[in-house]
Amino acid sequence: MKTVYITRREHFNAAHKLWREDWSEEKNYDVFGKCSNKNWHGHNYTIFVTVKGLPSVETGFVIDLKDLSTIIKERVIEPLDHKNLNLDVPFLSGLLASTENIVIKIWEEIEGPIQEAGGKLCHIRLEETENNYVDYYGGNEPF
C-alpha cells in the first residue's frame, strides 16, 4: 500500500494584537504596523489540517473524516472562534499571537488526538488573509 495524504479545511474568526510590553508604543508600531493596534484587529482564518497514513483495509480511510473534523472543532475551532487570541485562549497564554506561533500551538493541541484516531499529523496551513499564510510540518519539513 501507498501513503495517502488527506486534508480537512475549517474556518474561524478571531481578534489579536501583535504587541510586546517591553517595547514602546513607537517600536511596536515600527515592527508590527497596524497589527499593533491598541484596540485589536481581527482575521477570518482558514486552517487546513493534513494527515497521512495507509488506507485501512476495512474502510479505505487514512482517518475517519468525522473523527478529524471533531478533533479540529473541539481542539481548535471552539477554543479560538470569535475569541481574542491574546486574552481568551489558554493554550496561547503569554505568547505573541503571530500566525507562526498560533500554528505551532495548534499542532501541539491536535497531534496526539489525531494519532489516537489512527492518523499521523504531517502539515497544517493557517491562512490569516487571502495573501498571507503559514505552513508548519511539526519539525519534519519535507525539504
N, C-alpha and C positions, 0 to 999 in steps of 0.2 A: 504494500500500500504506500501511497504517497502522502506527504504532509499537505494539509489544506489550511488556508487562512480564511477566517470568516470575520466580518466586521459588523458591528451594531452602531447605528448613529442615534444620538439623543440630543436634546436641546435643554438649556437652562438659561435663565436671565439672572444677573447678579450685579451688584454695585461693589466698587472698591476704590481705593486711592493708593497711589504709589507715593510713599512718604517715609522719610527717615527722621525720627525725633531728634537724633543727634546732629542734624543739619539745619541750617537756617531756611526760612521760607524761600529766600532767593536761590539758594543752592538746590533745594528740592525742585523749584520751578526750572532752573537751568538744566538739571539732569532729566526730570520726568515730564516737563512741559505741562500740558493740560491734564495729564493723568495725576498731577499732584493737587488738583482742585480740592480746596478745603471742604467743599460740600459734596465730595464724592462724584463719581460718574459711573455709568453702567454699560454693560455689554449684553448682547444676545449671543451666548456661547453655543457652539456646536461641538460635540465630542464624538469621536469615532474610536471605538474600542475594538482592537483586532486580537483575536485568539487563534492559536494554531494547534494542530493536532492531527491525529489519524482518524478518519471517519470510523465510527462504530460499525462493526459487522451487523449488529442488530438493528440500528436505527439509521445508519448512514450519516449521522451527525458527528461533528467535532465536539460540539457542546449544544445542548438544547437551547435554542434562542430564547425560549421563555425564561429559562434559568438565567441566562446572560442579561436579559432585559431586567429581571427582578433585581439582580445584583447591582446593576448600574443605577436603577431607580432608587433602591434603598441606600446605597453607599455614596452616590454622587448627586443625583437629581434632588432627592428630598432634602439633604443637608445644605445644598447650595442654591437651589432655585428661589429667586426673589429674596435673597439674603444679602447682607453686607459681608463680603468675604473677609474684611479686616476685623469685624466685630462679632459676627454671629456663628462662625463655623469653628467648632473646637479643634478639628484636625489642621486648621490653618492658623491657629492662635500663635501670635508672636512672630509670624512670618511675613515678609514683604510679599504682598499679594500680586506678584508678577505672574503672567501666564506660565512662564517657565517653572516657577515654584509650585504653582497650583497643579500642573500636570504631574509633577513628581509626587505630590501628596495624594493625588487621586490614584496613582499607580499603587501606592502603599495601601490604600484603602480597599482596592479590589483584587489585587494579585492573589491573595490567599483564598478568598471565596471562589474565584474563577478556577483555581487549581482544585479545590474541593469538589467543584461541579464537573471536573474531568478535562478542563482545557488548560492551556498554557498561555498566559497573557504575553503578547510579544510586541504590541505597539499601541500607543494612544496618540491621537491627533486632537489637539484642542484649538479650535478656531475662536479667536477673540473678535475679529471683524472679518469681513469678506476679503481683506487684504493681508491679514496677519494671523498666523497660526504657529503652533509649536508641535513638533514631533518628539516623542520620547519612547525609547526602547528599553527602559529599565536597566541601563548599563550594558545592554547586549546589542550595541549598534551593528547594523548589518553591513557596514562598510569599513 
